[in-house]
């Protein structure tokens, strides 16, 4: 079984280059957005991991439904249930 090595045509090289530049641009844009969001006063929400771990260890977070959660039933019409 022989493996053929395909020679790339200029059109294919330009297409792969366009895809690579697009992905690079997206990565730079998203990275810049994350950097700006992590600054103080940006309004970006960050989870306080230490506070979460303290609440878990204290037993404040248990295996129960949240107080705001109400399960819908098939006879409710599929929408949100009203308490």
Secondary structure, 3 states (H helix, E strand, C coil): CCCCCCCCCHHHHHHHHHHHHHHHHHHHHHHHHHHHHCCCCCCCCCCCHHHHHHHHHHCCCCCCCCCCCCCCCHHHCCCCCCC
